């Protein structure tokens, strides 16, 4: 029997090969689905964990009690206890012990607003296991019982260096202890979970009431070794265990398991006198949702493809069976039993199908892993293998069932019917079956459109397939009906070739089913591609909106001006780099400050921003007078002082606030002031370095008797400024008497001075005391337009007329809304865009920013990052539009859409294979028919046209109909699966 089957297959090689290919595709689709789902779930876990904020992927336990024995052993025991409480692997663990208190400098400072004051910070005394390996240290690691390491920010504020002494005054009964500074540390990577998983290590907020010269937090942890705690033996010590989730947490465990363990851990932690804090649940929810979408969407796509495979195999076997009808008739005529007949005929389909299954199993694995990557967990590999084999078995059984259904009519027919050369008439029940399918698909589609609940409705994912099926069945019947109508007209007008083609399309059995298959596959390919491409485009759009430029470097600089000057120095051309500062915590405003003149060259500008990049740059950075620059090493003040109200115990000073070449705040202060005219000088050596110092403000200040703190002067003082000189007239009497060259504060604080031009210069009088906030003590040169020009995405609240303000850092200044936008880069639907240089000058607080950035244009030089670091910037990290778009494309919904697109492509391949089978099977009968036409006198060109025109028209009509159907489906159904799991929508 096997020999007969193989002989039959050799006789019909083309059909057998086509069945083999179709079966291979069906098996590959079935085999790929489990590998795709499980590999995707691993990838989803990895990407969600990597993208989650540190607080949403970490777990912390805090214990408090006396120091018992060796502190290192105590921390290790706490880590083991926490691990036993959580009972989950997939975490990186860090341990820490600390004591709260104040760190006090040994020597007094004389800088800015204070003199002869010992500065202090609220830095906790901290043992962080392994800190020395995670930091770059100037000096050496602190290991001794009286040694400490300070962060570079804390050390700069305290004025400490290696070898100095500092005092730690604990808030407990420990009292004050002296420590020697052995090193100044700087984290190798400030974004490393080692540093970011605990809020006590790197301070994030400025100290309350910090003086103007403080531009970034100073309360970083003071790091010590275990010997300090072993020596001090504090009565109360706090220990911390930080556990940071790795992707393996969600690879080895399902989200529901992780949630259950976390719920249990919170109870067990309390039972063990530990307090547990975690926001890991947010990441658990995101991973669970994405996995659900992939686990639902991919099998739906695979099932849809399997149905198409079975239908294609049914058609292929059906057409092949028509060619085998005489063979079946002869077998029956020779008295073969029913079982042998079934085995002989069914074996011709079963053999290539089984061979296709063997080929499709590894092919599906290769395709799935090539798209999503390999599965790393051995247990998951074993599970995927088992599911893949089971899916292939289902695919083969379905294919065999389709083959037997296709052969059923031939095997049940009589010998006379089988030996007849013309095919029998199709039965009416098949037309009724098609009608029932159309009705069911229509009802299901209505349910999907109007009642399906969200993207978790499995029926919603089948909506395009249901619509394509209903439309294809109707359209295929329409094609054959129209062809039948054309026959009479073609004959009447003497067009025999068209008539013969129409007859073929109208009366050939199975033509409408082949047309339906081609229409369905084309429609599914069209809808899948459009949905996938629309999502990918939306991902790119979102990345452009959220990143702002081709690449963005997150950096650290001393302040806004230092960042601006460093970027301009590194890229003198202005074509590749732009300084930017983003603030999300400035009152109720979300603010983005940019170096506006560079905006057109660097930013990835979009239509949602309201105007073109050039228009935005012009609106945000209009022309302004040149700043006043001090370029010498000494500044001379020509002043005429008059004290109208003597106040006991106060000492008067006059000061100029300057921005030095590095962007730092520099105070040139002269005094004490005496009645009368005088020329007073203050050294400003930093200003001798090019390009010099920019004059920010002038002010009258006063001090206590000890001259430790300086503040805005109280009434009873007048100072006439007749000139400033740095070896040349830096500020002339002519410019001082021009009132348009000077302004008061643009902050909500009332001005402390009354400014009046006089014949001899600029008269400054201290204003009467007013109730309310502290007064702004400065008078400022006009070197920027005021109020500040801004572009707003949306006004966050109703403002008082004439008091529209923008807030960033510690500055709140008046603004003029120069434009509006639906969205702004990095800020989204809420926020305000302003010029960095003008905002910094108007704010005059020498502040830094929450997020300091350097935006890079496409094609930026490869050494630009190194040039930025040479200018003193510290690069903390980098993000890009490409990486962000790729990250969005790697989550659950995009992976599901990608699989459905791959399924649609395979569906088109199935349709092509089915058409090939039809052509191969019809080759001999069509050859006989065409030969008969030639014998009857039909011209050769007519015969040649009839030979190919039917296939071309059928294919072309199916292609056009499929495309039109895809357009209609897209318009009616829309997106059955959102590209973004968080609900973000393209503007």
PyMOL commands that set and color helices and strands:
alter all, ss='L'
color gray80, all
select helices_A, chain A and resi 2-11+13-51+54-56+71-86+131-134+152-158+193-196+226-232+248-252+255-271+280-333+338-372+378-412+415-419+428-451+454-456+458-461+463-492+496-507+511-547+560-570+596-602+607-609+613-620+685-688+733-736+739-741+836-843+864-870+881-888+892-935+940-973
alter helices_A, ss='H'
color red, helices_A
select strands_A, chain A and resi 58-65+91-99+101-105+109-111+114-117+120-121+125-128+135-139+147-151+165-170+176-187+222-223+237-245+275-278+551-556+577-586+589-594+629-630+634-643+651-659+665-671+676-683+693-703+710-712+717-725+729-731+742-743+753-758+761-766+778-781+788-794+805-808+811-820+831-835+851-856+874-880
alter strands_A, ss='S'
color yellow, strands_A
deselect
rebuild
show_as cartoon
